[in-house]
Amino acid sequence: MCGIFGVITKKESHYDNRFLTKSLKALAKLSETRGKDSSGLCTINHDKNSFEIVKGPIPANELLKRDRVEENLKNIFSKKNNDNYKLAFGHARLVTNGTQLEDANNQPVIKNDIICIHNGIVVNVDELWEEHPELVRADEIDTEVLPSLIRNELNKGFSLESSVCKTVNKVFGTASLAMTFADIEKFVLTTNNGSLYVLHNNKDIVFFASERAMLNGLLKKLQIESKIGEFELFQLKANQIFTVDLNSFKFEKKLFSEINDSKGDTEYLGNKRSIHVHGEKSRKKQISTVLDLNSIHLSSEAAKDQEMLIYPMDEIKKLKRCTTCILPETFPFIEFDEKGECNYCKNYKKKNQARPLDELKALVEPYRSKDGSPDCLVPFSGGRDSMYVMHIIKKELGLNPIAFTYDWGMVTDLARRNIARICGELGVENIIVAADIHWKRANIRKNIKAWLKKPDLGMIPLFMAGDKFFFYYADKVKKQTGIKLNIWGINHLENTDFKTGFGGLAPQFEKDKIYSLSVKNQLKLFGFVGKNLIKSPGYFNQSMLDSLGSFASRYVAPKKDYYHLFDYMQWDEKTIEDIIINDYKWETSIDTNSTWRIGDGTASFYNYVYTLVAGFSENDTFRSNQVREGMLTREDALNLVYEENRPRYNSLKWYLEIIGLDFRDTISEVNKMKRLF
């Protein structure tokens, strides 16, 4: 879930200091799109016969401006080193395992004389440590197990290539690695899902990065071809290894299947290099971006926290509900006829109908690549539907997809682990655009604090506005990759008209997509929001431009070559759950039996508010649509929502702490809201 970047030059290559420094800094800046929580850089120092490593909880672009790093780059790229090879590689981190405030958890990770940078998540990290009791774990970060296993294989006499492949094959999840060694004069790049790209001139220089767009950006920004001559830019495919002999500058690219379990052919240095690690601190106050959702309920304060959560089930069960679906009388713009059926049921047209798979195959055929290059972009949250979509695209349609994830700070570690599970299993590249997460979370905090002063159910979508740039960046990634086809996992059953309904917008029964909004309703929504901004001036904060941009991304920006899988296939909950759980070991949540929205950090909070104040949540609309489609009985739907609407303590606690709000203060204010029943 991070960015890897670097440059290697051959002995006597004579590239000037300025060019190499600018190249590395450009790659670092481009790699920040994948994470800004922390960063690190490793350079070789031939004078000291050492590797110099600097890392800390700051973005890569900032790290490379620090005096120590500037000094290291000046040393490695200076003319006095022209007779030596030059090596500098780094990491832009989106934190998953281990707080970024502990340098040991930031990358590069140094273990057993291996300097390792890792992009991805080792989902089975605990199991790997347990399977190898001879190895010693020192830190939280999952990366540490990888160099430990590689050195273990090297110590058994296996070749470097074989040791790396054996280790990566043990990983359940995703692993794209860049590595060098204190005792072996080689550099290694490898990946199990294709999230690594290499650019070289087959002569004296190699650049590498986590995405093709990063190397394309480097080519464009610095006119690289005029400096290095003709070049090749290629993707390191899933389960491939690329090795560079740093002495001869010979390199090899092999599939794992082409590597033998050979022994005794690794040449070790007689004079092992030392490794010096230096930490850089942030000049801004920071909090850890890691909070273990699965253990929150085990804390000493959990019992008192949970006592604060209100679930008025007895009163909710007394609400008048539609006799066909389960929507209650508190639902915006609801009307009942003499038989008790609601207007939402009367205007509903069934959409979730089975259609031939051949129809979908015919649709994607014009987009199919003939050379095996990526031909489909899948917006990928790690939720159940996007997981199933990826399965169908890869297994049934035979396309070569790229998974696109927009991480705006509310993608939970559970969702990230699920993304890693399927991308690693299917060998699918995952392009991540990571927002400035601290800034995004600050925006949510400011808007919730303003909302608590004058709470209105119609303003709740403002808390989630920041994620709508998903649409903008999906289009941008399509342009960067040259992919036209875009297949989403949104389905009509997820329609939640009540969210804008509480803002005064009547339902649009004939709308084409669930996110469609007429111009008239767009203007109404602006008017409603404007009135609430005046009521609570705290809304006038740094998030306003972000919210406006989000609105435009979702409702205004055109969408081309843009399809939804469930417009062409029937959505079936049991089938989806069976496949993703059994085939990919998809992880469910500890605090709910539902499998919907469990990777979205915001859902637990807004569903708690809706249920407490209005007696229903988006679970009610979802189950009502299933009833209308004939997928559930009304009785079963009611029983499900009574359980699914229970407060999710772990997720609520995670959400409020991660955005910097006190749990008890916030819940206390929410609990004071006037109920609609």
MOLIN-V549496 format. One record per pair of residues at least 6 apart in sequence whose C-alpha atoms are under 6 Angstrom apart, sorted by the first residue. I is the first residue (numbers start at 0). J is the second residue. D is the distance in whole Angstrom. If there is no record, write none. Layout:
BEGIN
I	J	D
I	J	D
END
This chain:
BEGIN
0	93	6
0	118	5
0	119	5
1	33	5
1	34	6
1	91	6
1	92	5
1	93	5
1	118	5
2	30	5
2	33	5
2	90	6
2	91	5
2	209	6
3	90	5
3	208	5
3	209	5
4	88	6
4	89	5
4	207	5
4	208	4
5	87	6
5	88	4
5	206	6
5	207	5
6	87	6
6	205	6
6	206	5
7	85	6
7	86	5
7	204	6
7	205	5
8	84	5
8	85	5
8	203	6
8	204	4
9	84	5
9	203	5
9	248	6
10	82	5
10	83	5
10	84	4
11	81	5
11	82	5
12	203	6
13	81	6
16	76	5
16	77	5
27	59	6
27	60	6
28	60	5
29	213	6
31	91	6
32	432	5
32	433	5
33	431	5
33	432	5
33	433	5
34	91	5
34	92	5
34	93	4
34	433	5
35	58	5
35	92	6
36	56	6
36	92	6
36	93	5
37	55	6
37	56	4
37	57	5
37	58	5
37	92	5
38	54	6
38	55	6
38	58	6
38	59	5
38	90	5
38	91	5
38	92	6
39	53	6
39	54	4
39	89	5
39	90	5
39	106	5
39	107	6
40	52	6
40	53	5
40	88	6
40	89	4
41	51	6
41	52	4
41	87	6
41	88	5
42	50	6
42	51	5
42	86	6
42	87	4
43	50	5
43	86	6
44	50	6
48	272	5
49	272	5
49	273	5
49	274	6
50	274	5
51	275	5
52	275	6
52	276	5
53	276	6
53	277	5
53	278	6
54	278	5
54	279	6
55	278	6
55	279	5
55	280	6
56	99	5
56	100	6
56	281	6
57	281	6
59	91	6
96	140	5
97	104	5
97	139	5
97	140	5
98	287	5
98	289	5
99	105	6
104	140	5
106	116	6
107	115	5
107	116	5
108	114	6
108	115	5
110	146	6
112	180	6
112	181	5
113	180	5
114	178	6
114	179	5
115	177	6
115	178	5
116	176	6
116	177	5
117	175	6
117	176	5
118	174	6
118	175	5
119	173	5
119	174	5
120	172	6
120	173	5
120	419	6
121	141	6
121	172	5
122	171	6
122	172	5
123	171	6
124	141	6
148	166	6
149	162	5
149	163	6
149	166	6
152	162	5
153	162	6
156	262	5
156	263	6
157	261	6
157	262	4
158	261	6
158	262	5
158	264	6
158	265	5
161	260	6
172	419	5
172	420	4
172	423	5
173	419	5
173	423	5
174	190	6
174	191	6
175	189	6
175	190	4
176	188	6
176	189	5
177	187	6
177	188	5
178	186	6
178	187	5
179	186	5
181	271	6
181	272	5
182	267	5
182	268	5
182	271	5
183	267	5
183	268	6
184	245	6
185	243	6
185	244	5
185	245	5
186	242	6
186	243	5
187	241	6
187	242	5
188	240	6
188	241	5
189	239	6
189	240	4
190	237	6
190	238	6
191	237	4
191	238	4
192	237	4
192	423	5
192	426	4
192	427	5
192	428	5
193	235	6
193	236	4
193	237	4
193	428	5
194	209	5
194	428	5
195	208	6
195	209	4
195	235	5
196	207	6
196	208	5
196	209	6
196	210	6
196	211	6
196	233	6
196	234	4
196	235	6
197	206	6
197	207	4
197	232	6
197	233	6
198	205	6
198	206	5
198	231	6
198	232	4
199	205	4
199	230	5
199	231	6
200	229	6
200	230	4
212	479	6
237	426	5
238	254	6
238	255	6
239	253	6
239	254	4
239	255	6
240	252	6
240	253	5
241	251	6
241	252	4
242	250	5
242	251	5
243	249	6
243	250	4
292	649	6
295	649	6
315	614	5
319	327	6
319	328	6
320	326	5
320	327	4
320	328	6
321	339	6
321	340	5
321	341	5
322	339	5
322	340	5
323	340	6
324	623	5
325	623	6
329	613	6
331	497	6
331	500	5
334	341	5
334	342	6
335	341	4
349	628	6
351	569	5
352	569	5
353	568	6
353	569	5
354	568	6
367	374	6
368	374	6
373	399	5
373	400	6
374	399	6
374	400	6
374	482	6
375	400	5
375	484	5
375	485	6
376	400	6
376	401	5
376	485	5
377	402	5
377	403	6
377	486	5
378	403	5
378	487	6
379	385	6
379	402	6
379	403	5
379	404	5
380	404	6
381	414	5
381	417	5
381	418	5
384	488	5
385	488	5
388	488	6
392	398	6
401	428	5
401	429	6
402	429	5
403	429	6
403	430	5
403	431	6
404	431	5
405	431	6
405	432	5
405	469	6
406	433	5
407	434	5
407	436	6
408	436	5
409	600	5
410	599	6
411	598	5
411	600	6
414	598	5
417	585	6
440	658	5
442	542	5
443	462	6
444	658	6
446	538	6
449	535	6
449	537	5
449	538	6
456	501	6
457	501	4
457	502	4
464	546	5
464	549	6
467	549	5
467	553	6
468	549	5
468	552	6
470	552	6
471	552	5
484	560	5
485	561	5
486	562	5
486	563	5
487	563	5
488	563	6
488	564	6
490	565	6
492	621	6
492	624	5
493	621	6
494	513	5
532	538	6
579	585	6
590	647	6
600	654	6
603	650	6
603	651	6
604	651	6
606	616	5
607	646	6
609	616	5
610	616	5
612	674	4
612	675	6
613	675	5
622	636	6
625	631	6
626	632	6
655	662	6
END
